[in-house]
């Protein structure tokens, strides 16, 4: 700790306000804001490409369920498998916290696949390309929520912008709570905001002619490369991986970056909607 620097001390109440027994938390507010903005973005994209805007409501349900279920299972199975497998009922106790972005990526992909099976005018790659934009924006909001929750903390540092998280989750002693740390959740939020702008600009350039696999490939490469790098500044979240050279987050990021590179290499021009629907019909007939 540099004694010449007056570090910001962060000790905000996680609860924004209460309505009777209901507590409205900052994290929940930012989480909800991410989904609302994503919903509005998807409506705009569907309207732009003359798709059925009413489908966005059912798509939102798939995405919310896929995100929460995938993120929860990812946290339980990737980061604390022994704890949760020994007492599986704890997996359902989502109010106690614990969501993982790698699990959310898997959950969203599976949900998109299930949704696209019932919507032949919205093939999987077409859908995933467009989902990257609201998902990147949601990631921006959610990481700000993590900041208000004083969670996903960084390592101790003496950089001038370090923050003292006086009520940081996962800090067991007062001495640890008073150490300045990298606000790594804000680093991630900034990255996701930049990725959102890049993906949105590419979509505005191509719109309905966006090459299949371009946006989802870039999304996986950008997001999980950033995640790999930023993990070096984070506290380890999985105790069983403390002695490993890479964190669990880094090990999970590598295959997703590789998947993004493959999708980018194999991207293909977007066929006209009518041609795609005809090819799907003929494939089903055969």
C-alpha positions in Angstrom: 0.0 0.0 0.0 1.3 3.4 -1.0 0.9 5.7 2.1 1.0 8.8 -0.1 -2.2 7.9 -2.0 -5.7 8.4 -0.5 -7.5 5.4 -1.9 -11.3 5.3 -2.5 -13.0 3.4 0.3 -16.0 1.5 -1.0 -18.6 0.5 1.6 -22.0 1.2 0.0 -25.1 -0.5 1.2 -26.0 -3.3 -1.2 -29.7 -2.6 -0.8 -31.0 0.4 -2.7 -34.3 0.5 -0.9 -36.9 -1.7 0.8 -40.6 -2.2 0.1 -41.9 -4.1 3.2 -40.0 -7.4 3.3 -38.8 -6.9 -0.3 -35.2 -5.6 -0.7 -34.3 -4.0 -4.0 -30.5 -4.4 -4.5 -28.3 -2.5 -6.8 -27.1 -5.8 -8.4 -30.7 -6.8 -9.2 -31.3 -3.3 -10.6 -28.4 -3.5 -13.0 -29.1 -7.1 -13.9 -32.7 -6.1 -14.8 -31.5 -3.1 -16.7 -29.2 -5.3 -18.9 -32.2 -7.5 -19.9 -34.5 -4.5 -20.6 -31.9 -2.8 -22.8 -31.3 -6.2 -24.5 -35.0 -6.6 -25.1 -35.3 -3.2 -26.7 -32.2 -3.8 -28.9 -33.6 -7.1 -30.1 -36.9 -5.5 -31.0 -35.0 -2.9 -33.0 -33.0 -5.5 -34.9 -36.1 -7.7 -35.6 -37.9 -4.6 -36.9 -34.9 -3.6 -39.0 -34.7 -7.0 -40.7 -38.5 -7.4 -41.0 -38.8 -10.3 -38.7 -41.7 -10.9 -36.4 -41.2 -8.5 -33.5 -43.7 -10.4 -31.4 -41.2 -13.3 -31.3 -38.8 -11.2 -29.1 -41.0 -11.8 -26.0 -40.6 -15.6 -26.2 -37.0 -15.2 -27.1 -36.5 -13.1 -24.0 -37.9 -15.9 -21.8 -35.5 -18.4 -23.4 -32.6 -16.1 -22.8 -33.4 -15.2 -19.2 -33.9 -18.9 -18.3 -30.7 -19.9 -20.2 -28.7 -17.2 -18.6 -29.7 -17.9 -15.0 -29.7 -21.7 -15.2 -26.4 -21.8 -17.2 -24.7 -19.2 -15.0 -25.9 -20.9 -11.8 -24.8 -24.4 -12.9 -21.5 -23.0 -14.1 -20.8 -21.4 -10.8 -21.7 -24.6 -8.9 -20.0 -27.1 -11.1 -16.9 -25.2 -12.4 -15.9 -23.3 -9.2 -17.3 -25.3 -6.2 -18.2 -28.8 -7.4 -17.5 -30.6 -4.2 -19.6 -28.2 -2.1 -22.6 -28.4 -4.3 -22.5 -32.0 -5.3 -22.3 -33.0 -1.7 -25.5 -31.0 -1.0 -27.3 -30.6 -4.4 -30.2 -28.7 -2.9 -27.8 -25.7 -2.4 -27.7 -25.4 -6.2 -31.3 -24.1 -6.1 -30.4 -21.4 -3.4 -29.6 -18.8 -6.0 -30.5 -16.0 -3.6 -27.2 -16.8 -1.8 -25.3 -15.6 -4.9 -23.1 -17.4 -7.4 -23.4 -16.9 -11.2 -20.6 -17.7 -13.7 -20.3 -16.0 -17.1 -18.8 -19.1 -18.8 -21.9 -21.1 -17.7 -24.1 -18.2 -19.0 -22.4 -18.5 -22.4 -23.2 -22.2 -22.6 -26.8 -21.6 -21.3 -27.5 -18.9 -23.8 -26.2 -21.0 -26.7 -28.3 -24.0 -25.7 -31.4 -21.7 -25.2 -30.8 -20.1 -28.6 -30.6 -23.6 -30.2 -33.9 -24.7 -28.5 -35.6 -21.5 -29.6 -34.4 -21.6 -33.2 -35.7 -25.1 -33.7 -39.2 -23.7 -33.5 -38.5 -20.6 -35.6 -37.1 -21.6 -39.0 -36.8 -17.9 -40.1 -34.3 -17.4 -37.3 -31.4 -20.0 -37.7 -29.0 -20.6 -34.9 -26.0 -18.7 -36.3 -28.2 -15.8 -37.4 -29.7 -15.6 -33.9 -26.3 -15.9 -32.0 -24.8 -13.2 -34.2 -27.6 -10.8 -33.1 -27.6 -11.9 -29.5 -24.0 -10.9 -29.0 -25.0 -7.2 -29.0 -27.5 -7.2 -26.1 -25.4 -9.8 -24.2 -22.3 -7.6 -24.4 -24.4 -4.6 -23.1 -25.9 -6.8 -20.3 -22.4 -7.8 -19.3 -21.5 -4.1 -19.0 -24.4 -3.5 -16.6 -23.9 -6.7 -14.6 -20.3 -6.0 -13.9 -21.3 -2.6 -12.5 -23.8 -4.5 -10.4 -20.8 -6.7 -9.1 -19.1 -3.4 -8.2 -22.0 -2.3 -6.0 -22.1 -5.8 -4.5 -18.3 -5.6 -3.7 -17.7 -9.0 -5.4 -15.3 -10.4 -8.0 -12.5 -8.6 -6.3 -9.0 -7.9 -7.7 -5.6 -8.6 -6.2 -3.9 -6.2 -3.8 -2.2 -3.4 -5.6 -0.8 0.2 -5.1 -2.0 1.7 -8.4 -3.5 5.2 -7.9 -7.0 4.0 -9.0 -7.1 1.0 -6.5 -10.2 0.7 -4.3 -10.5 -0.4 -0.7 -13.6 -2.7 -0.5 -14.4 -2.5 3.2 -17.2 -5.1 2.9 -15.8 -7.2 0.1 -17.3 -10.6 -0.4 -14.7 -13.3 0.2 -12.5 -11.2 2.5 -12.2 -13.0 5.8 -10.3 -10.5 7.9 -10.3 -6.7 8.6 -6.7 -6.5 7.4 -7.8 -7.9 4.0 -10.7 -5.6 3.8 -8.5 -2.5 4.2 -6.1 -3.5 1.4 -6.4 -1.5 -1.9 -7.3 -3.7 -4.8 -7.8 -3.7 -8.6 -11.4 -2.8 -9.3 -11.3 -5.7 -11.9 -15.1 -5.8 -12.3 -15.0 -2.2 -13.6 -12.2 -3.2 -16.0 -14.5 -6.0 -17.3 -17.4 -3.6 -17.5 -15.4 -1.1 -19.6 -14.3 -4.0 -21.9 -17.8 -5.2 -22.4 -19.0 -1.6 -23.2 -16.3 -1.3 -25.9 -17.2 -4.7 -27.3 -20.8 -3.7 -27.4 -19.9 -0.6 -29.5 -17.8 -2.6 -31.9 -20.4 -5.3 -32.4 -23.2 -2.7 -32.8 -21.1 -0.8 -35.4 -20.5 -4.0 -37.4 -24.2 -4.9 -37.3 -25.2 -1.4 -38.5 -22.8 -1.8 -41.4 -24.1 -5.1 -42.6 -27.6 -5.5 -41.0 -29.4 -8.4 -42.7 -26.3 -9.2 -44.7 -24.1 -9.7 -41.6 -21.9 -12.8 -42.5 -23.0 -15.8 -40.5 -20.6 -16.4 -37.6 -18.9 -13.0 -37.8 -20.4 -11.4 -34.7 -20.5 -14.5 -32.5 -16.9 -15.4 -33.5 -15.7 -11.9 -32.6 -17.7 -11.9 -29.4 -16.1 -15.1 -28.1 -12.6 -14.0 -29.1 -12.9 -10.5 -27.6 -14.8 -11.4 -24.4 -12.9 -14.4 -23.4 -9.5 -13.1 -24.3 -10.3 -10.1 -22.1 -11.5 -12.5 -19.4 -8.2 -14.5 -19.7 -6.1 -11.4 -19.3 -8.1 -9.9 -16.5 -8.0 -13.1 -14.5 -4.4 -12.3 -13.7 -5.6 -9.3 -11.7 -8.4 -11.2 -9.9 -8.5 -13.1 -6.6 -8.8 -16.8 -7.3 -12.5 -17.8 -7.0 -12.0 -21.6 -6.9 -10.1 -23.0 -3.9 -9.1 -26.2 -5.6 -7.3 -24.3 -8.3 -5.2 -22.2 -6.0 -2.0 -24.1 -6.8 -2.6 -24.3 -10.6 -0.8 -22.0 -13.0 -4.0 -20.8 -14.5 -7.3 -20.0 -12.8 -10.6 -21.9 -13.6 -11.8 -18.8 -15.5 -8.7 -18.9 -17.7 -9.0 -22.6 -18.4 -12.6 -22.2 -19.4 -11.9 -19.2 -21.6 -9.3 -21.0 -23.8 -11.8 -23.3 -25.6 -14.3 -20.5 -26.1 -11.6 -18.3 -27.7 -10.7 -21.3 -30.0 -14.4 -21.7 -30.8 -14.6 -18.0 -31.7 -11.6 -18.3 -34.0 -13.2 -21.3 -35.8 -16.5 -19.4 -36.2 -14.7 -16.4 -37.6 -12.6 -18.5 -40.1 -15.8 -20.4 -41.2 -18.0 -17.4 -41.5 -20.1 -17.3 -44.6 -22.2 -14.8 -46.5 -25.8 -14.4 -45.3 -28.2 -16.1 -47.7 -31.5 -14.4 -48.6 -34.2 -15.4 -46.1 -36.4 -16.9 -48.8 -33.5 -19.1 -50.0 -32.7 -20.3 -46.5 -36.3 -21.2 -45.7 -36.6 -23.1 -49.0 -33.4 -25.1 -48.2 -34.7 -25.9 -44.7 -38.0 -27.1 -46.1 -36.3 -29.3 -48.7 -34.0 -30.7 -46.1 -37.0 -31.7 -43.9 -38.8 -33.2 -46.9 -35.8 -35.3 -47.8 
